[in-house]
Amino acid sequence: MLHSGEHSPEIKMRKILVAGGSGFIGRALIDVLLQDENHFIVGLSRGVQESHHPRLVWKKCDLFSLKDISDAIEGCESAYYLVHSMLPSASLSQGTFYDFDLIMADNFVRAAVEHRLQHIIYLGGMIPQTNDLSWHLRSRLEVEQTFTYSPIKTTVLRAGLIIGPKGSSFTILERLIRRLPIMICPAWTKTLSQPVAVDDVIKVLSHALMDEKVQGKIYDVGGPEVVTYQGLIQKAGQKIRKNNRLFTLNIIPLSLSRYWVSLVTGVPKKLVYPLVLSLRHQMLADPKRAWPYQEDLGTSLDEALGRSMVEFKQEKFKGYVPREKDVRSIQRLVLPQGRNAEWVAKEYFQWLPRFFSTLIKVQLEGERCTFYLFDPKIKLLILERSRERSSPDRQLLYIVGGLLSGKQERGRLEFREVLDHQYVMAAIHEFRPALPWYIYRWTQALLHLFVMKSFGDYLKWHVISQKGRL
């Protein structure tokens, strides 16, 4: 007799990872996947989640940590990647959301290759045929490229606006409709889009897991109706019997309209701004990349809006902020041709004393690097290279001491190659400073940004020198 959670030995369980499993897409997808008794689901979440199902286990995982992902992905056959974060992931986040996204995706690929994952399914964004992509869409494309450059079979599903009650883009739209009976609309509200119901997206995601004929390809996933954003506002307003009056004023700049959207909706600027800047592009499915099973995309726009606007909940948009003050700082640097991350790390430690002249010195002893002020006894920061976790394309150094370092748990500095050796990322993760927080933010934190910008200029000089020699 089989007990709860046990299965016949003849049935091979498929262990499936869902990165972003606690999001509104991830939770709906997990519910559908669990309907198949041969699926065992590993859900990844930044915070602690409780499982109430014998075939679902939640793992607390920081996607900025390669070790966390590697531990979580072990033994999995396939994985969904539903991650896209534009909100803070530390008490102080220095850098752009697209660089943060890129490091998380790169970590995921490295762990997947290490554990021989067979298949990745990535839900990204529709990519218009233009060289002038917004950074929001360019970020989606870079994450997509990170997966497709890897040796792992990757299925890419590109979607525009997803109609669902907890989606960030749809929530912004819904708040505008409920709070503004009269709207003065900028030009981008006449842009065409092809919204898709969240239930249909889930159908496509689950179909891609089981059907080998569609795997390893790129598809555009759009709903059955093309509509402008103004048309979408009017249709959605009708569902709650709100007749919004819309007036178009083409001279309103994007910079002003994005501020206005953030002010009215109460959604943080860091989330609103990239999304609004993307709305100038038409989000229409390319017929050459259309999802081959159109029956999966049959939910009408009216039906999708009706399901999504029945109940209004005041969702809060907050990034993950730890209990203790910490810092994440990520800078993208050009990688000179023929060089690797190991070379960049060594060059950095040789360049830094020259940059500071006689003020700050660097002492290298084996795997340990010490920054000191004037005298070796005045140690500012002590870094120790992890021989086990470093490689030519990724150098990892743990912060282990110094006057400027508070008590560290996993504070670290890394240099890693990304996007098929085009760039190297210099990143500090989970650093806890010794200085009082306010003083740190306006001294050491700003100095670090200045130093990394200067080092980036130094690497650009190397690239220019290489081109001059050709």
Order of alpha helices (4+ residues) and beta strands (2+ residues): beta-alpha-beta-beta-alpha-beta-beta-alpha-beta-alpha-beta-beta-alpha-beta-beta-beta-alpha-beta-beta-alpha-beta-alpha-alpha-alpha-beta-alpha-beta-beta-beta-beta-beta-beta-alpha-alpha
